[in-house]
């Protein structure tokens, strides 16, 4: 009656394990599974079956939240390949990325100390979004082939995307302060 709780998030939604997802299709599958396994549909079954339905509903929600966002989807796909994105012992990063990161951090710090910087926040936000788009496009290519080299490149790209996501969040907070 209930699905196997050990399925991967892709299997749960009956999707191929691919980075390049149709997000509308994912949303449709999510809504269908939510309806199918909603705990209210299991009020007349045993306590164990109700508990499994609740666990499955939680898993469906977690899977959706993971697969809908490129950063968490990429991290999850690497996890499926036993690659830890957040391995704190591996601090190697591309030197040009580190330089770019430092420059962007400096720009953000400068913006925090200025008034009336809406245009500068907008420009930096556009730069960040452009970098995110570039990384997402590269991730799509990396995940098409799951060779060791492409997976390690994907790992580095996910780590870079983490930086840009954090930076975008900080810019959004800064922008909200001035509204």
Secondary structure per residue as TSV (DSSP state, phi and psi in degrees):
chain	resnum	aa	ss	phi	psi
A	1	X	-	360.0	-51.2
A	2	X	-	-99.2	152.4
A	3	X	-	-69.3	162.8
A	4	X	-	-73.8	123.9
A	5	X	T	-73.1	-5.1
A	6	X	T	-96.0	2.8
A	7	X	S	-66.4	150.1
A	8	X	-	-69.6	163.6
A	9	X	H	-61.0	-35.0
A	10	X	H	-67.8	-44.3
A	11	X	H	-62.5	-39.3
A	12	X	H	-56.6	-40.4
A	13	X	T	-93.2	5.8
A	14	X	T	56.1	49.1
A	15	X	-	-118.9	152.6
A	16	X	-	-67.3	148.4
A	17	X	S	-77.8	95.3
A	18	X	-	-145.0	146.6
A	19	X	S	-74.2	-33.0
A	20	X	S	-85.7	82.1
A	21	X	-	-95.2	148.8
A	22	X	-	-83.5	106.4
A	23	X	H	-67.3	-29.8
A	24	X	H	-67.2	-40.8
A	25	X	H	-64.4	-42.2
A	26	X	H	-59.5	-45.5
A	27	X	H	-60.6	-43.4
A	28	X	H	-62.4	-44.3
A	29	X	H	-65.3	-37.6
A	30	X	H	-61.0	-49.2
A	31	X	H	-61.1	-41.2
A	32	X	H	-63.1	-45.4
A	33	X	H	-66.9	-37.0
A	34	X	H	-59.2	-44.9
A	35	X	H	-65.1	-45.3
A	36	X	H	-64.0	-38.3
A	37	X	H	-112.6	16.4
A	38	X	-	-61.0	133.6
A	39	X	G	-55.5	-28.5
A	40	X	G	-62.1	-22.6
A	41	X	G	-78.6	-6.3
A	42	X	G	-119.4	26.8
A	43	X	T	-70.7	-22.4
A	44	X	T	-97.0	3.8
A	45	X	S	-98.3	-179.4
A	46	X	-	-66.1	161.4
A	47	X	H	-58.4	-40.4
A	48	X	H	-63.4	-42.9
A	49	X	H	-66.9	-36.0
A	50	X	H	-64.6	-41.1
A	51	X	H	-64.2	-42.0
A	52	X	H	-64.0	-40.3
A	53	X	H	-61.4	-40.9
A	54	X	H	-66.6	-41.0
A	55	X	H	-64.0	-41.7
A	56	X	H	-66.3	-40.0
A	57	X	H	-60.8	-42.6
A	58	X	H	-63.6	-40.9
A	59	X	H	-65.0	-40.3
A	60	X	H	-61.8	-45.1
A	61	X	H	-63.9	-44.2
A	62	X	H	-64.0	-42.1
A	63	X	H	-62.1	-44.8
A	64	X	H	-61.7	-47.5
A	65	X	H	-61.5	-31.7
A	66	X	H	-75.1	-45.7
A	67	X	H	-78.6	-22.1
A	68	X	H	-72.9	-24.9
A	69	X	S	-106.5	132.8
A	70	X	H	-57.2	-41.1
A	71	X	H	-63.8	-52.0
A	72	X	H	-69.3	-32.8
A	73	X	H	-64.5	-45.5
A	74	X	H	-63.0	-44.0
A	75	X	H	-61.1	-41.9
A	76	X	H	-65.2	-43.1
A	77	X	H	-62.0	-39.1
A	78	X	H	-67.4	-38.0
A	79	X	H	-60.8	-39.4
A	80	X	H	-61.4	-25.5
A	81	X	T	-95.7	12.0
A	82	X	T	61.9	36.1
A	83	X	-	-112.6	120.9
A	84	X	-	-90.4	115.3
A	85	X	T	-70.9	-34.0
A	86	X	T	-102.6	35.4
A	87	X	-	-69.4	108.9
A	88	X	T	-71.8	-12.9
A	89	X	T	-81.9	-17.3
A	90	X	-	-102.2	99.8
A	91	X	-	-106.3	8.5
A	92	X	-	-71.0	129.5
A	93	X	-	-139.6	157.0
A	94	X	-	-60.0	130.8
A	95	X	H	-60.7	-39.4
A	96	X	H	-68.0	-35.1
A	97	X	H	-65.5	-42.3
A	98	X	H	-61.6	-39.4
A	99	X	H	-64.9	-45.2
A	100	X	H	-60.5	-42.1
A	101	X	H	-60.5	-45.2
A	102	X	H	-62.4	-43.1
A	103	X	H	-63.5	-42.4
A	104	X	H	-66.6	-38.9
A	105	X	H	-61.5	-42.3
A	106	X	H	-62.5	-42.4
A	107	X	H	-62.0	-42.4
A	108	X	H	-64.0	-43.9
A	109	X	H	-61.5	-39.8
A	110	X	H	-63.9	-39.2
A	111	X	H	-64.9	-33.3
A	112	X	H	-65.3	-23.7
A	113	X	T	-100.9	5.7
A	114	X	-	-113.0	158.6
A	115	X	S	-108.6	155.1
A	116	X	S	57.8	50.0
A	117	X	-	-110.3	29.2
A	118	X	H	-54.6	-43.7
A	119	X	H	-64.9	-40.6
A	120	X	H	-67.6	-38.6
A	121	X	H	-62.8	-43.6
A	122	X	H	-61.0	-43.9
A	123	X	H	-63.0	-44.8
A	124	X	H	-66.2	-38.2
A	125	X	H	-61.0	-42.7
A	126	X	H	-64.0	-39.3
A	127	X	H	-61.6	-44.4
A	128	X	H	-64.0	-46.5
A	129	X	H	-61.3	-39.5
A	130	X	H	-62.6	-42.9
A	131	X	H	-65.2	-40.5
A	132	X	H	-62.0	-45.0
A	133	X	H	-61.1	-43.7
A	134	X	H	-60.1	-45.2
A	135	X	H	-65.2	-43.4
A	136	X	H	-60.7	-41.3
A	137	X	H	-63.3	-40.2
A	138	X	H	-67.3	-37.2
A	139	X	H	-62.8	-38.7
A	140	X	H	-58.2	-40.3
A	141	X	H	-69.5	-45.2
A	142	X	H	-60.8	-39.8
A	143	X	T	-81.5	-6.8
A	144	X	T	-70.6	-33.0
A	145	X	S	-120.3	129.9
A	146	X	-	-104.6	51.7
A	147	X	-	-79.6	162.7
A	148	X	H	-55.6	-42.8
A	149	X	H	-65.4	-45.0
A	150	X	H	-68.5	-34.2
A	151	X	H	-69.0	-37.8
A	152	X	H	-69.4	-35.8
A	153	X	H	-64.3	-42.4
A	154	X	H	-61.2	-41.0
A	155	X	H	-59.1	-46.3
A	156	X	H	-65.3	-38.0
A	157	X	H	-66.8	-39.6
A	158	X	H	-62.3	-41.3
A	159	X	H	-62.9	-39.6
A	160	X	H	-66.1	-41.6
A	161	X	H	-63.0	-34.8
A	162	X	H	-57.7	-44.6
A	163	X	H	-59.8	-48.1
A	164	X	H	-66.9	-35.3
A	165	X	H	-63.0	-44.5
A	166	X	H	-64.0	-43.1
A	167	X	H	-62.8	-42.9
A	168	X	H	-62.4	-40.4
A	169	X	H	-63.3	-43.1
A	170	X	H	-65.7	-37.5
A	171	X	H	-66.3	-39.6
A	172	X	H	-62.8	-43.5
A	173	X	H	-61.9	-42.8
A	174	X	H	-63.8	-42.8
A	175	X	H	-63.1	-40.3
A	176	X	H	-63.4	-32.3
A	177	X	H	-62.7	-27.9
A	178	X	T	-101.6	7.6
A	179	X	-	-83.4	360.0
